[in-house]
C-alpha cells in the first residue's frame, strides 16, 4: 500500500486541475427556461457542492448512485 503522504501532492494537483474546470457562469443542467422564482428557490436550497461548481440544481450525490 503506498504511503498516504505521497498521495497528498498528487491529490492537490488534481484538485487544482478540477478547480480550473469550474463553470464561470451559473448553469441549470439544460433547464435554461427555468423561471426566475424557481432559480431563486434553487439557489437558496442547492447543495454546497452544486453551489461550488456553479450548478443550479438541488440534486445531491446520494440521488446519483451511478454517477
mmCIF file as Biopython writes it, N, C-alpha, C and O atoms, coordinates in Angstrom:
data_model
#
loop_
_atom_site.group_PDB
_atom_site.id
_atom_site.type_symbol
_atom_site.label_atom_id
_atom_site.label_alt_id
_atom_site.label_comp_id
_atom_site.label_asym_id
_atom_site.label_entity_id
_atom_site.label_seq_id
_atom_site.pdbx_PDB_ins_code
_atom_site.Cartn_x
_atom_site.Cartn_y
_atom_site.Cartn_z
_atom_site.occupancy
_atom_site.B_iso_or_equiv
_atom_site.auth_seq_id
_atom_site.auth_asym_id
_atom_site.pdbx_PDB_model_num
ATOM 1   N N  . UNK A ? 1  ? 0.848   -1.186 0.000   1.0 0.0 1  A 1 
ATOM 2   C CA . UNK A ? 1  ? 0.000   0.000  0.000   1.0 0.0 1  A 1 
ATOM 3   C C  . UNK A ? 1  ? 0.892   1.246  0.000   1.0 0.0 1  A 1 
ATOM 4   O O  . UNK A ? 1  ? 1.778   1.369  0.845   1.0 0.0 1  A 1 
ATOM 5   N N  . UNK A ? 2  ? 0.666   2.164  -0.932  1.0 0.0 2  A 1 
ATOM 6   C CA . UNK A ? 2  ? 1.508   3.367  -0.999  1.0 0.0 2  A 1 
ATOM 7   C C  . UNK A ? 2  ? 1.329   4.235  0.251   1.0 0.0 2  A 1 
ATOM 8   O O  . UNK A ? 2  ? 0.284   4.226  0.901   1.0 0.0 2  A 1 
ATOM 9   N N  . UNK A ? 3  ? 2.364   4.964  0.549   1.0 0.0 3  A 1 
ATOM 10  C CA . UNK A ? 3  ? 2.333   5.894  1.678   1.0 0.0 3  A 1 
ATOM 11  C C  . UNK A ? 3  ? 1.317   7.002  1.394   1.0 0.0 3  A 1 
ATOM 12  O O  . UNK A ? 3  ? 1.340   7.617  0.328   1.0 0.0 3  A 1 
ATOM 13  N N  . UNK A ? 4  ? 0.441   7.246  2.343   1.0 0.0 4  A 1 
ATOM 14  C CA . UNK A ? 4  ? -0.609  8.258  2.154   1.0 0.0 4  A 1 
ATOM 15  C C  . UNK A ? 4  ? -0.025  9.648  1.965   1.0 0.0 4  A 1 
ATOM 16  O O  . UNK A ? 4  ? -0.593  10.468 1.243   1.0 0.0 4  A 1 
ATOM 17  N N  . UNK A ? 5  ? 1.093   9.916  2.600   1.0 0.0 5  A 1 
ATOM 18  C CA . UNK A ? 5  ? 1.717   11.241 2.461   1.0 0.0 5  A 1 
ATOM 19  C C  . UNK A ? 5  ? 2.146   11.508 1.026   1.0 0.0 5  A 1 
ATOM 20  O O  . UNK A ? 5  ? 2.138   12.654 0.576   1.0 0.0 5  A 1 
ATOM 21  N N  . UNK A ? 6  ? 2.516   10.470 0.317   1.0 0.0 6  A 1 
ATOM 22  C CA . UNK A ? 6  ? 2.924   10.675 -1.076  1.0 0.0 6  A 1 
ATOM 23  C C  . UNK A ? 6  ? 1.722   10.945 -1.981  1.0 0.0 6  A 1 
ATOM 24  O O  . UNK A ? 6  ? 1.879   11.484 -3.076  1.0 0.0 6  A 1 
ATOM 25  N N  . UNK A ? 7  ? 0.532   10.575 -1.531  1.0 0.0 7  A 1 
ATOM 26  C CA . UNK A ? 7  ? -0.669  10.823 -2.320  1.0 0.0 7  A 1 
ATOM 27  C C  . UNK A ? 7  ? -1.157  12.264 -2.205  1.0 0.0 7  A 1 
ATOM 28  O O  . UNK A ? 7  ? -1.839  12.755 -3.105  1.0 0.0 7  A 1 
ATOM 29  N N  . UNK A ? 8  ? -0.825  12.939 -1.127  1.0 0.0 8  A 1 
ATOM 30  C CA . UNK A ? 8  ? -1.328  14.299 -0.882  1.0 0.0 8  A 1 
ATOM 31  C C  . UNK A ? 8  ? -0.940  15.260 -2.004  1.0 0.0 8  A 1 
ATOM 32  O O  . UNK A ? 8  ? -1.817  15.963 -2.505  1.0 0.0 8  A 1 
ATOM 33  N N  . UNK A ? 9  ? 0.323   15.330 -2.426  1.0 0.0 9  A 1 
ATOM 34  C CA . UNK A ? 9  ? 0.656   16.257 -3.520  1.0 0.0 9  A 1 
ATOM 35  C C  . UNK A ? 9  ? -0.086  15.930 -4.819  1.0 0.0 9  A 1 
ATOM 36  O O  . UNK A ? 9  ? -0.485  16.828 -5.561  1.0 0.0 9  A 1 
ATOM 37  N N  . UNK A ? 10 ? -0.260  14.654 -5.078  1.0 0.0 10 A 1 
ATOM 38  C CA . UNK A ? 10 ? -0.974  14.247 -6.296  1.0 0.0 10 A 1 
ATOM 39  C C  . UNK A ? 10 ? -2.433  14.697 -6.219  1.0 0.0 10 A 1 
ATOM 40  O O  . UNK A ? 10 ? -2.971  15.237 -7.186  1.0 0.0 10 A 1 
ATOM 41  N N  . UNK A ? 11 ? -3.061  14.477 -5.084  1.0 0.0 11 A 1 
ATOM 42  C CA . UNK A ? 11 ? -4.459  14.893 -4.919  1.0 0.0 11 A 1 
ATOM 43  C C  . UNK A ? 11 ? -4.600  16.406 -4.992  1.0 0.0 11 A 1 
ATOM 44  O O  . UNK A ? 11 ? -5.573  16.911 -5.552  1.0 0.0 11 A 1 
ATOM 45  N N  . UNK A ? 12 ? -3.639  17.132 -4.434  1.0 0.0 12 A 1 
ATOM 46  C CA . UNK A ? 12 ? -3.684  18.604 -4.528  1.0 0.0 12 A 1 
ATOM 47  C C  . UNK A ? 12 ? -3.624  19.064 -5.971  1.0 0.0 12 A 1 
ATOM 48  O O  . UNK A ? 12 ? -4.344  19.983 -6.360  1.0 0.0 12 A 1 
ATOM 49  N N  . UNK A ? 13 ? -2.774  18.435 -6.771  1.0 0.0 13 A 1 
ATOM 50  C CA . UNK A ? 13 ? -2.667  18.801 -8.188  1.0 0.0 13 A 1 
ATOM 51  C C  . UNK A ? 13 ? -3.973  18.498 -8.921  1.0 0.0 13 A 1 
ATOM 52  O O  . UNK A ? 13 ? -4.432  19.310 -9.725  1.0 0.0 13 A 1 
ATOM 53  N N  . UNK A ? 14 ? -4.565  17.354 -8.655  1.0 0.0 14 A 1 
ATOM 54  C CA . UNK A ? 14 ? -5.853  17.012 -9.279  1.0 0.0 14 A 1 
ATOM 55  C C  . UNK A ? 14 ? -6.902  18.024 -8.886  1.0 0.0 14 A 1 
ATOM 56  O O  . UNK A ? 14 ? -7.721  18.430 -9.712  1.0 0.0 14 A 1 
ATOM 57  N N  . UNK A ? 15 ? -6.885  18.441 -7.613  1.0 0.0 15 A 1 
ATOM 58  C CA . UNK A ? 15 ? -7.857  19.438 -7.149  1.0 0.0 15 A 1 
ATOM 59  C C  . UNK A ? 15 ? -7.663  20.752 -7.902  1.0 0.0 15 A 1 
ATOM 60  O O  . UNK A ? 15 ? -8.645  21.376 -8.304  1.0 0.0 15 A 1 
ATOM 61  N N  . UNK A ? 16 ? -6.425  21.181 -8.099  1.0 0.0 16 A 1 
ATOM 62  C CA . UNK A ? 16 ? -6.165  22.422 -8.857  1.0 0.0 16 A 1 
ATOM 63  C C  . UNK A ? 16 ? -6.689  22.293 -10.283 1.0 0.0 16 A 1 
ATOM 64  O O  . UNK A ? 16 ? -7.278  23.233 -10.818 1.0 0.0 16 A 1 
ATOM 65  N N  . UNK A ? 17 ? -6.479  21.141 -10.895 1.0 0.0 17 A 1 
ATOM 66  C CA . UNK A ? 17 ? -6.979  20.937 -12.254 1.0 0.0 17 A 1 
ATOM 67  C C  . UNK A ? 17 ? -8.503  20.980 -12.291 1.0 0.0 17 A 1 
ATOM 68  O O  . UNK A ? 17 ? -9.084  21.599 -13.182 1.0 0.0 17 A 1 
ATOM 69  N N  . UNK A ? 18 ? -9.143  20.336 -11.344 1.0 0.0 18 A 1 
ATOM 70  C CA . UNK A ? 18 ? -10.606 20.360 -11.289 1.0 0.0 18 A 1 
ATOM 71  C C  . UNK A ? 18 ? -11.118 21.770 -11.034 1.0 0.0 18 A 1 
ATOM 72  O O  . UNK A ? 18 ? -12.108 22.182 -11.639 1.0 0.0 18 A 1 
ATOM 73  N N  . UNK A ? 19 ? -10.473 22.509 -10.161 1.0 0.0 19 A 1 
ATOM 74  C CA . UNK A ? 19 ? -10.898 23.883 -9.884  1.0 0.0 19 A 1 
ATOM 75  C C  . UNK A ? 19 ? -10.858 24.748 -11.138 1.0 0.0 19 A 1 
ATOM 76  O O  . UNK A ? 19 ? -11.705 25.622 -11.319 1.0 0.0 19 A 1 
ATOM 77  N N  . UNK A ? 20 ? -9.893  24.511 -11.988 1.0 0.0 20 A 1 
ATOM 78  C CA . UNK A ? 20 ? -9.822  25.276 -13.245 1.0 0.0 20 A 1 
ATOM 79  C C  . UNK A ? 20 ? -10.981 24.929 -14.177 1.0 0.0 20 A 1 
ATOM 80  O O  . UNK A ? 20 ? -11.302 25.698 -15.084 1.0 0.0 20 A 1 
ATOM 81  N N  . UNK A ? 21 ? -11.609 23.774 -13.956 1.0 0.0 21 A 1 
ATOM 82  C CA . UNK A ? 21 ? -12.730 23.343 -14.799 1.0 0.0 21 A 1 
ATOM 83  C C  . UNK A ? 21 ? -14.081 23.867 -14.302 1.0 0.0 21 A 1 
ATOM 84  O O  . UNK A ? 21 ? -15.105 23.633 -14.945 1.0 0.0 21 A 1 
ATOM 85  N N  . UNK A ? 22 ? -14.094 24.572 -13.166 1.0 0.0 22 A 1 
ATOM 86  C CA . UNK A ? 22 ? -15.355 25.101 -12.638 1.0 0.0 22 A 1 
ATOM 87  C C  . UNK A ? 22 ? -15.994 26.039 -13.646 1.0 0.0 22 A 1 
ATOM 88  O O  . UNK A ? 22 ? -15.313 26.741 -14.394 1.0 0.0 22 A 1 
ATOM 89  N N  . UNK A ? 23 ? -17.307 26.032 -13.646 1.0 0.0 23 A 1 
ATOM 90  C CA . UNK A ? 23 ? -18.038 26.916 -14.543 1.0 0.0 23 A 1 
ATOM 91  C C  . UNK A ? 23 ? -17.859 28.362 -14.114 1.0 0.0 23 A 1 
ATOM 92  O O  . UNK A ? 23 ? -17.823 28.670 -12.923 1.0 0.0 23 A 1 
ATOM 93  N N  . UNK A ? 24 ? -17.748 29.238 -15.089 1.0 0.0 24 A 1 
ATOM 94  C CA . UNK A ? 24 ? -17.615 30.659 -14.796 1.0 0.0 24 A 1 
ATOM 95  C C  . UNK A ? 24 ? -18.984 31.251 -14.500 1.0 0.0 24 A 1 
ATOM 96  O O  . UNK A ? 24 ? -19.140 32.087 -13.610 1.0 0.0 24 A 1 
ATOM 97  N N  . UNK A ? 25 ? -19.958 30.805 -15.254 1.0 0.0 25 A 1 
ATOM 98  C CA . UNK A ? 25 ? -21.310 31.317 -15.019 1.0 0.0 25 A 1 
ATOM 99  C C  . UNK A ? 25 ? -22.203 30.167 -14.576 1.0 0.0 25 A 1 
ATOM 100 O O  . UNK A ? 25 ? -21.900 28.995 -14.797 1.0 0.0 25 A 1 
ATOM 101 N N  . UNK A ? 26 ? -23.271 30.524 -13.968 1.0 0.0 26 A 1 
ATOM 102 C CA . UNK A ? 26 ? -24.227 29.549 -13.455 1.0 0.0 26 A 1 
ATOM 103 C C  . UNK A ? 26 ? -24.828 28.706 -14.579 1.0 0.0 26 A 1 
ATOM 104 O O  . UNK A ? 26 ? -25.126 29.225 -15.654 1.0 0.0 26 A 1 
ATOM 105 N N  . UNK A ? 27 ? -25.003 27.429 -14.335 1.0 0.0 27 A 1 
ATOM 106 C CA . UNK A ? 27 ? -25.595 26.533 -15.319 1.0 0.0 27 A 1 
ATOM 107 C C  . UNK A ? 27 ? -26.769 25.798 -14.682 1.0 0.0 27 A 1 
ATOM 108 O O  . UNK A ? 27 ? -26.755 25.496 -13.489 1.0 0.0 27 A 1 
ATOM 109 N N  . UNK A ? 28 ? -27.785 25.514 -15.495 1.0 0.0 28 A 1 
ATOM 110 C CA . UNK A ? 28 ? -29.005 24.878 -14.995 1.0 0.0 28 A 1 
ATOM 111 C C  . UNK A ? 28 ? -29.162 23.433 -15.444 1.0 0.0 28 A 1 
ATOM 112 O O  . UNK A ? 28 ? -30.257 22.880 -15.348 1.0 0.0 28 A 1 
ATOM 113 N N  . UNK A ? 29 ? -28.113 22.818 -15.924 1.0 0.0 29 A 1 
ATOM 114 C CA . UNK A ? 29 ? -28.190 21.438 -16.418 1.0 0.0 29 A 1 
ATOM 115 C C  . UNK A ? 29 ? -29.275 21.302 -17.487 1.0 0.0 29 A 1 
ATOM 116 O O  . UNK A ? 29 ? -30.154 20.447 -17.387 1.0 0.0 29 A 1 
ATOM 117 N N  . UNK A ? 30 ? -29.203 22.141 -18.491 1.0 0.0 30 A 1 
ATOM 118 C CA . UNK A ? 30 ? -30.111 22.129 -19.657 1.0 0.0 30 A 1 
ATOM 119 C C  . UNK A ? 30 ? -31.530 22.609 -19.333 1.0 0.0 30 A 1 
ATOM 120 O O  . UNK A ? 30 ? -32.472 22.249 -20.040 1.0 0.0 30 A 1 
ATOM 121 N N  . UNK A ? 31 ? -31.696 23.396 -18.303 1.0 0.0 31 A 1 
ATOM 122 C CA . UNK A ? 31 ? -33.014 23.958 -17.985 1.0 0.0 31 A 1 
ATOM 123 C C  . UNK A ? 31 ? -32.954 25.472 -18.090 1.0 0.0 31 A 1 
ATOM 124 O O  . UNK A ? 31 ? -33.317 26.181 -17.152 1.0 0.0 31 A 1 
ATOM 125 N N  . UNK A ? 32 ? -32.493 25.966 -19.236 1.0 0.0 32 A 1 
ATOM 126 C CA . UNK A ? 32 ? -32.345 27.404 -19.435 1.0 0.0 32 A 1 
ATOM 127 C C  . UNK A ? 32 ? -33.666 28.153 -19.304 1.0 0.0 32 A 1 
ATOM 128 O O  . UNK A ? 32 ? -33.678 29.351 -19.022 1.0 0.0 32 A 1 
ATOM 129 N N  . UNK A ? 33 ? -34.766 27.456 -19.506 1.0 0.0 33 A 1 
ATOM 130 C CA . UNK A ? 33 ? -36.074 28.107 -19.408 1.0 0.0 33 A 1 
ATOM 131 C C  . UNK A ? 33 ? -36.587 28.165 -17.961 1.0 0.0 33 A 1 
ATOM 132 O O  . UNK A ? 33 ? -37.729 28.562 -17.731 1.0 0.0 33 A 1 
ATOM 133 N N  . UNK A ? 34 ? -35.760 27.777 -16.992 1.0 0.0 34 A 1 
ATOM 134 C CA . UNK A ? 34 ? -36.173 27.790 -15.592 1.0 0.0 34 A 1 
ATOM 135 C C  . UNK A ? 34 ? -36.583 29.222 -15.206 1.0 0.0 34 A 1 
ATOM 136 O O  . UNK A ? 34 ? -35.800 30.156 -15.379 1.0 0.0 34 A 1 
ATOM 137 N N  . UNK A ? 35 ? -37.797 29.395 -14.687 1.0 0.0 35 A 1 
ATOM 138 C CA . UNK A ? 35 ? -38.247 30.744 -14.321 1.0 0.0 35 A 1 
ATOM 139 C C  . UNK A ? 35 ? -37.428 31.317 -13.154 1.0 0.0 35 A 1 
ATOM 140 O O  . UNK A ? 35 ? -36.908 30.569 -12.325 1.0 0.0 35 A 1 
ATOM 141 N N  . UNK A ? 36 ? -37.322 32.627 -13.103 1.0 0.0 36 A 1 
ATOM 142 C CA . UNK A ? 36 ? -36.508 33.284 -12.081 1.0 0.0 36 A 1 
ATOM 143 C C  . UNK A ? 36 ? -36.938 32.951 -10.650 1.0 0.0 36 A 1 
ATOM 144 O O  . UNK A ? 36 ? -36.067 32.766 -9.799  1.0 0.0 36 A 1 
ATOM 145 N N  . UNK A ? 37 ? -38.250 32.865 -10.338 1.0 0.0 37 A 1 
ATOM 146 C CA . UNK A ? 37 ? -38.605 32.482 -8.967  1.0 0.0 37 A 1 
ATOM 147 C C  . UNK A ? 37 ? -38.084 31.091 -8.581  1.0 0.0 37 A 1 
ATOM 148 O O  . UNK A ? 37 ? -37.656 30.874 -7.448  1.0 0.0 37 A 1 
ATOM 149 N N  . UNK A ? 38 ? -38.124 30.162 -9.528  1.0 0.0 38 A 1 
ATOM 150 C CA . UNK A ? 38 ? -37.587 28.822 -9.254  1.0 0.0 38 A 1 
ATOM 151 C C  . UNK A ? 38 ? -36.073 28.876 -9.089  1.0 0.0 38 A 1 
ATOM 152 O O  . UNK A ? 38 ? -35.513 28.212 -8.217  1.0 0.0 38 A 1 
ATOM 153 N N  . UNK A ? 39 ? -35.408 29.674 -9.935  1.0 0.0 39 A 1 
ATOM 154 C CA . UNK A ? 39 ? -33.955 29.829 -9.820  1.0 0.0 39 A 1 
ATOM 155 C C  . UNK A ? 39 ? -33.581 30.345 -8.422  1.0 0.0 39 A 1 
ATOM 156 O O  . UNK A ? 39 ? -32.637 29.857 -7.799  1.0 0.0 39 A 1 
ATOM 157 N N  . UNK A ? 40 ? -34.327 31.324 -7.951  1.0 0.0 40 A 1 
ATOM 158 C CA . UNK A ? 40 ? -34.053 31.893 -6.625  1.0 0.0 40 A 1 
ATOM 159 C C  . UNK A ? 40 ? -34.231 30.828 -5.543  1.0 0.0 40 A 1 
ATOM 160 O O  . UNK A ? 40 ? -33.427 30.749 -4.614  1.0 0.0 40 A 1 
ATOM 161 N N  . UNK A ? 41 ? -35.273 30.015 -5.659  1.0 0.0 41 A 1 
ATOM 162 C CA . UNK A ? 41 ? -35.519 28.964 -4.682  1.0 0.0 41 A 1 
ATOM 163 C C  . UNK A ? 41 ? -34.392 27.928 -4.712  1.0 0.0 41 A 1 
ATOM 164 O O  . UNK A ? 41 ? -33.893 27.509 -3.668  1.0 0.0 41 A 1 
ATOM 165 N N  . UNK A ? 42 ? -34.005 27.528 -5.909  1.0 0.0 42 A 1 
ATOM 166 C CA . UNK A ? 42 ? -32.941 26.521 -6.044  1.0 0.0 42 A 1 
ATOM 167 C C  . UNK A ? 42 ? -31.621 27.073 -5.505  1.0 0.0 42 A 1 
ATOM 168 O O  . UNK A ? 42 ? -30.881 26.349 -4.839  1.0 0.0 42 A 1 
ATOM 169 N N  . UNK A ? 43 ? -31.314 28.346 -5.782  1.0 0.0 43 A 1 
ATOM 170 C CA . UNK A ? 43 ? -30.086 28.944 -5.245  1.0 0.0 43 A 1 
ATOM 171 C C  . UNK A ? 43 ? -30.057 28.849 -3.719  1.0 0.0 43 A 1 
ATOM 172 O O  . UNK A ? 43 ? -29.016 28.591 -3.114  1.0 0.0 43 A 1 
ATOM 173 N N  . UNK A ? 44 ? -31.220 29.062 -3.119  1.0 0.0 44 A 1 
ATOM 174 C CA . UNK A ? 44 ? -31.314 29.043 -1.657  1.0 0.0 44 A 1 
ATOM 175 C C  . UNK A ? 44 ? -31.185 27.626 -1.100  1.0 0.0 44 A 1 
ATOM 176 O O  . UNK A ? 44 ? -30.714 27.444 0.022   1.0 0.0 44 A 1 
ATOM 177 N N  . UNK A ? 45 ? -31.602 26.614 -1.882  1.0 0.0 45 A 1 
ATOM 178 C CA . UNK A ? 45 ? -31.649 25.238 -1.384  1.0 0.0 45 A 1 
ATOM 179 C C  . UNK A ? 45 ? -30.659 24.279 -2.040  1.0 0.0 45 A 1 
ATOM 180 O O  . UNK A ? 45 ? -30.714 23.077 -1.779  1.0 0.0 45 A 1 
ATOM 181 N N  . UNK A ? 46 ? -29.780 24.764 -2.861  1.0 0.0 46 A 1 
ATOM 182 C CA . UNK A ? 46 ? -28.865 23.849 -3.554  1.0 0.0 46 A 1 
ATOM 183 C C  . UNK A ? 46 ? -27.788 23.353 -2.604  1.0 0.0 46 A 1 
ATOM 184 O O  . UNK A ? 46 ? -27.399 24.059 -1.674  1.0 0.0 46 A 1 
ATOM 185 N N  . UNK A ? 47 ? -27.304 22.136 -2.839  1.0 0.0 47 A 1 
ATOM 186 C CA . UNK A ? 47 ? -26.232 21.592 -2.007  1.0 0.0 47 A 1 
ATOM 187 C C  . UNK A ? 47 ? -24.956 22.421 -2.156  1.0 0.0 47 A 1 
ATOM 188 O O  . UNK A ? 47 ? -24.743 23.074 -3.178  1.0 0.0 47 A 1 
ATOM 189 N N  . UNK A ? 48 ? -24.127 22.386 -1.141  1.0 0.0 48 A 1 
ATOM 190 C CA . UNK A ? 48 ? -22.881 23.152 -1.153  1.0 0.0 48 A 1 
ATOM 191 C C  . UNK A ? 48 ? -22.002 22.798 -2.354  1.0 0.0 48 A 1 
ATOM 192 O O  . UNK A ? 48 ? -21.387 23.678 -2.957  1.0 0.0 48 A 1 
ATOM 193 N N  . UNK A ? 49 ? -21.945 21.523 -2.696  1.0 0.0 49 A 1 
ATOM 194 C CA . UNK A ? 49 ? -21.120 21.104 -3.835  1.0 0.0 49 A 1 
ATOM 195 C C  . UNK A ? 49 ? -21.641 21.689 -5.143  1.0 0.0 49 A 1 
ATOM 196 O O  . UNK A ? 49 ? -20.853 22.099 -5.996  1.0 0.0 49 A 1 
ATOM 197 N N  . UNK A ? 50 ? -22.950 21.731 -5.307  1.0 0.0 50 A 1 
ATOM 198 C CA . UNK A ? 50 ? -23.526 22.305 -6.525  1.0 0.0 50 A 1 
ATOM 199 C C  . UNK A ? 50 ? -23.214 23.794 -6.609  1.0 0.0 50 A 1 
ATOM 200 O O  . UNK A ? 50 ? -22.873 24.297 -7.679  1.0 0.0 50 A 1 
ATOM 201 N N  . UNK A ? 51 ? -23.327 24.489 -5.505  1.0 0.0 51 A 1 
ATOM 202 C CA . UNK A ? 51 ? -23.020 25.919 -5.488  1.0 0.0 51 A 1 
ATOM 203 C C  . UNK A ? 51 ? -21.546 26.152 -5.820  1.0 0.0 51 A 1 
ATOM 204 O O  . UNK A ? 51 ? -21.211 27.086 -6.550  1.0 0.0 51 A 1 
ATOM 205 N N  . UNK A ? 52 ? -20.675 25.312 -5.288  1.0 0.0 52 A 1 
ATOM 206 C CA . UNK A ? 52 ? -19.246 25.444 -5.553  1.0 0.0 52 A 1 
ATOM 207 C C  . UNK A ? 52 ? -18.952 25.353 -7.050  1.0 0.0 52 A 1 
ATOM 208 O O  . UNK A ? 52 ? -18.130 26.104 -7.575  1.0 0.0 52 A 1 
ATOM 209 N N  . UNK A ? 53 ? -19.628 24.431 -7.730  1.0 0.0 53 A 1 
ATOM 210 C CA . UNK A ? 53 ? -19.400 24.222 -9.159  1.0 0.0 53 A 1 
ATOM 211 C C  . UNK A ? 53 ? -20.281 25.112 -10.026 1.0 0.0 53 A 1 
ATOM 212 O O  . UNK A ? 53 ? -20.262 24.980 -11.249 1.0 0.0 53 A 1 
ATOM 213 N N  . UNK A ? 54 ? -21.059 26.021 -9.420  1.0 0.0 54 A 1 
ATOM 214 C CA . UNK A ? 54 ? -21.948 26.961 -10.111 1.0 0.0 54 A 1 
ATOM 215 C C  . UNK A ? 54 ? -23.052 26.240 -10.871 1.0 0.0 54 A 1 
ATOM 216 O O  . UNK A ? 54 ? -23.465 26.676 -11.946 1.0 0.0 54 A 1 
ATOM 217 N N  . UNK A ? 55 ? -23.526 25.135 -10.306 1.0 0.0 55 A 1 
ATOM 218 C CA . UNK A ? 55 ? -24.634 24.397 -10.902 1.0 0.0 55 A 1 
ATOM 219 C C  . UNK A ? 55 ? -25.910 24.725 -10.150 1.0 0.0 55 A 1 
ATOM 220 O O  . UNK A ? 55 ? -25.969 24.617 -8.925  1.0 0.0 55 A 1 
ATOM 221 N N  . UNK A ? 56 ? -26.913 25.118 -10.883 1.0 0.0 56 A 1 
ATOM 222 C CA . UNK A ? 56 ? -28.194 25.470 -10.290 1.0 0.0 56 A 1 
ATOM 223 C C  . UNK A ? 56 ? -29.057 24.218 -10.264 1.0 0.0 56 A 1 
ATOM 224 O O  . UNK A ? 56 ? -29.819 23.957 -11.195 1.0 0.0 56 A 1 
ATOM 225 N N  . UNK A ? 57 ? -28.929 23.444 -9.187  1.0 0.0 57 A 1 
ATOM 226 C CA . UNK A ? 57 ? -29.641 22.184 -9.046  1.0 0.0 57 A 1 
ATOM 227 C C  . UNK A ? 57 ? -29.794 21.855 -7.568  1.0 0.0 57 A 1 
ATOM 228 O O  . UNK A ? 57 ? -29.041 22.349 -6.729  1.0 0.0 57 A 1 
ATOM 229 N N  . UNK A ? 58 ? -30.765 21.026 -7.264  1.0 0.0 58 A 1 
ATOM 230 C CA . UNK A ? 58 ? -30.919 20.533 -5.895  1.0 0.0 58 A 1 
ATOM 231 C C  . UNK A ? 58 ? -30.506 19.064 -5.791  1.0 0.0 58 A 1 
ATOM 232 O O  . UNK A ? 58 ? -30.664 18.449 -4.737  1.0 0.0 58 A 1 
ATOM 233 N N  . UNK A ? 59 ? -29.983 18.504 -6.870  1.0 0.0 59 A 1 
ATOM 234 C CA . UNK A ? 59 ? -29.517 17.121 -6.844  1.0 0.0 59 A 1 
ATOM 235 C C  . UNK A ? 59 ? -28.339 16.967 -5.895  1.0 0.0 59 A 1 
ATOM 236 O O  . UNK A ? 59 ? -27.487 17.851 -5.794  1.0 0.0 59 A 1 
ATOM 237 N N  . UNK A ? 60 ? -28.300 15.840 -5.204  1.0 0.0 60 A 1 
ATOM 238 C CA . UNK A ? 60 ? -27.180 15.524 -4.321  1.0 0.0 60 A 1 
ATOM 239 C C  . UNK A ? 60 ? -26.502 14.251 -4.810  1.0 0.0 60 A 1 
ATOM 240 O O  . UNK A ? 60 ? -27.049 13.533 -5.647  1.0 0.0 60 A 1 
ATOM 241 N N  . UNK A ? 61 ? -25.333 13.978 -4.297  1.0 0.0 61 A 1 
ATOM 242 C CA . UNK A ? 61 ? -24.610 12.762 -4.681  1.0 0.0 61 A 1 
ATOM 243 C C  . UNK A ? 61 ? -25.410 11.515 -4.341  1.0 0.0 61 A 1 
ATOM 244 O O  . UNK A ? 61 ? -25.352 10.521 -5.065  1.0 0.0 61 A 1 
ATOM 245 N N  . UNK A ? 62 ? -26.150 11.561 -3.252  1.0 0.0 62 A 1 
ATOM 246 C CA . UNK A ? 62 ? -26.961 10.406 -2.839  1.0 0.0 62 A 1 
ATOM 247 C C  . UNK A ? 62 ? -28.064 10.098 -3.863  1.0 0.0 62 A 1 
ATOM 248 O O  . UNK A ? 62 ? -28.511 8.957  -3.971  1.0 0.0 62 A 1 
ATOM 249 N N  . UNK A ? 63 ? -28.488 11.090 -4.591  1.0 0.0 63 A 1 
ATOM 250 C CA . UNK A ? 63 ? -29.529 10.890 -5.616  1.0 0.0 63 A 1 
ATOM 251 C C  . UNK A ? 63 ? -28.956 10.391 -6.932  1.0 0.0 63 A 1 
ATOM 252 O O  . UNK A ? 63 ? -29.707 10.060 -7.850  1.0 0.0 63 A 1 
ATOM 253 N N  . UNK A ? 64 ? -27.645 10.334 -7.031  1.0 0.0 64 A 1 
ATOM 254 C CA . UNK A ? 64 ? -26.976 9.904  -8.260  1.0 0.0 64 A 1 
ATOM 255 C C  . UNK A ? 64 ? -26.050 8.724  -7.967  1.0 0.0 64 A 1 
ATOM 256 O O  . UNK A ? 64 ? -24.831 8.858  -8.070  1.0 0.0 64 A 1 
ATOM 257 N N  . UNK A ? 65 ? -26.613 7.570  -7.605  1.0 0.0 65 A 1 
ATOM 258 C CA . UNK A ? 65 ? -25.773 6.451  -7.180  1.0 0.0 65 A 1 
ATOM 259 C C  . UNK A ? 65 ? -24.883 5.870  -8.281  1.0 0.0 65 A 1 
ATOM 260 O O  . UNK A ? 65 ? -23.904 5.188  -7.980  1.0 0.0 65 A 1 
ATOM 261 N N  . UNK A ? 66 ? -25.200 6.123  -9.525  1.0 0.0 66 A 1 
ATOM 262 C CA . UNK A ? 66 ? -24.420 5.533  -10.610 1.0 0.0 66 A 1 
ATOM 263 C C  . UNK A ? 66 ? -23.474 6.541  -11.251 1.0 0.0 66 A 1 
ATOM 264 O O  . UNK A ? 66 ? -22.811 6.222  -12.239 1.0 0.0 66 A 1 
ATOM 265 N N  . UNK A ? 67 ? -23.402 7.734  -10.713 1.0 0.0 67 A 1 
ATOM 266 C CA . UNK A ? 67 ? -22.536 8.768  -11.302 1.0 0.0 67 A 1 
ATOM 267 C C  . UNK A ? 67 ? -21.116 8.605  -10.819 1.0 0.0 67 A 1 
ATOM 268 O O  . UNK A ? 67 ? -20.240 9.380  -11.203 1.0 0.0 67 A 1 
#
